Amino acid sequence: MLKSHPNGAVQLSRAEAAVVALLTRGLSNGEIARAQGKSLGTIKNQLSSAYRKLGVRSRTRLMAVFEGVGSLHLAFLRPAGRRW
């Protein structure tokens, strides 16, 4: 399921975590791109990287993993380089 590091946190970049958060709110790739002021290609790349790190292969699977977690408490998706 989720791939995590020894400390239990999945290491996503800030950009990846932000894109995943918007995706879990139901935004399309295009809507995410507009909200972030980035190109569609950049969003697709960030999502692909996040999927790999989270151990999922699709948007549908990512949504299924986080279904029912509410606001997801994205806290466990600690951005790389941040200490909490």
Phi, psi and omega in degrees: 000251181278136175269126181231165178271169181307328180280000177090354181264136173281130184269094174253148173292166177302318181296316179297316180298320179295318180293319178297319179299317179291322178299318181291345175272359175095009179286146175283167177302318179297318178294321177297316180301314180296317181296326182268350183067035182237167178284158177300321179299320178297316180297316179299319179296317180294321177294318178300318179295317179296318178303314181299312182294328181272353178076029177240162183247353183207163175301318180299316180293320178299316178297321179295321180298319185264359180299134177082002179268006179066231180287011174071344185044061181303007180301328181284352175266063185296123177300142180304140177086356180258136174250133177241000000 
